[in-house]
C-alpha cells in the first residue's frame, strides 16, 4: 500500500493511503488535530492506514484543518475549507467520515456543499455539546491558553476513554509531561478550535442535509450525550443511528474494527438488521 502525506498548500496536514484509483473516502479528524506536535510523517501515515484498514480498497484521505486558523473560525468556516480541498483534489462526490470536531464540520459540509458528499458518517458528535461537554471543552481551552498541554492531554483521556484506560492513562501522561513537551505545532489553533466546538449548533441546517447519514456514537460519550446524538439523527431526513454500548467519546480509536465495519456496510448501501453494533 502506498502512503502519501504532507501539507496541502503548505498549511493543511493530510494523509493518503489505500487505492488511489478507487472511490474517494475523506476523513475529517477530531479536536486532537489542533494539538498535533509534529508535521505529517510516515509513522503516523502507517498508523492511520492500520486504523482504517477496512477501507484499504478506497482512496482514503485523512485531512486536518489548516495551521494558523483565523481567530473566530467556526465549524461552518472549517467546512468551507474542506469543500475547497475536495474540489481542488477532484474528490467529489466523496463518502465522508467526520469524527468528533470533524463530525461537527461534516454536518455543515453536507448541508452547504451537498454535491460534494455522497454518504456521510458522523462519529462521536451531535448537534452540539452537552452541558458536561461544554464544561470540559471550556476547561481545555483555558488550560491551552495557559500552555498547560500535558494537563489537557491527560484530561482528554479521562473524559474520552472508558474503563481502565480512563483511570490509568491520565496520571501517566501528567508524569510524562514533566519531561516531554506536549505543546502543539501552533498553540493558538487549540484555543480557536475549542471555541469553534463550543459555539457549534447545527439544529437549523440539519434539514438541508440530503446525503444518507450514519450517526455513530458511544452510549457512554460524556461530551455528546445520547439526547444530542438522537437530535442529530432525528433532524436529518435520511439518517440511521448506531449506538455502541459501553463505548465513550473515543469510539473511533477504542473500537475501530467494529465501528469501521458498521460504517463500511452503511457506505455499501446496507440499511437493515445487522448494521448495528
Phi, psi and omega in degrees: 000131177283141176242128179233141181199161180159207181237119175285125181064016180078001186229334189251116180293142175212156173226141180224134180203175183099222182248108185296343180265001184266180179295142184282145171231122183249126181251126178256111186284172185276193182301332181301340177304324181286347182255011180292137185267337186235166173286163178307141183214167185294323181298316178292321177301316180294321179295318179293320177300322176290321180297325183250034185294341176295347181245028185289352175261013176245163174271095189266128175240121170257112191240121179275181174277156180293147174291151180063055176299136176298143176301135181092001179300135179253170176295333176289319175299318180296321177298320178298322177296321177294322176300321177297320178295314180300321179290312184295325182268004178055052183258357187269149356280137183246148163285140186233131171247121176246124184250124176056243179302324176298328177291330175293311178296324182297329178297316177289325177301314181290326181284318186268337184226057187302328180293341183272345187245118177278301173226155186230138170237116176260117186247127176057047177204151177233202178290334182189163177295150169283176181300314177296320179299321177298318179296320182294310183292327174298320178295317178299318180298319179295315179297320178297318179298335179265001179074024181265071192288322179296324178294322176297313182298318180294317181292327177298318176297318182298323184270329187267328184274172175229165175065214186298324181301323183291338180257328183276317186295316184304311179295329177294319179294317180298320177295318179296330181297345178286339182236344182248136178273111180270007183297130180287169182301319178231094186306322183297332181297330179295317180292315180298319182292318176300318179297319179298320178295318182296327183270353184291130172207105189261008188303326185282347184247001184298326180293344180273356180273113180263340184292141171304130190233126172261127175252112185239131183203161174275139179294340180260019179295122182271342181271318178240092183291165186307319178301324178289326178292314181292329177299320177294311181300316183289337183276343181260130188300315183247079185230149177232140182252133174231110179255132183257111181297134176082350181270149178253206183291338181272032182309316186296327179258338181279326180224055187297322184295313180293313180300309183297327176296318178295313180297318181299315180296324179294313179296333177279359174101004182278130182232356189268194178303140181104346176291322192284154181290000000 
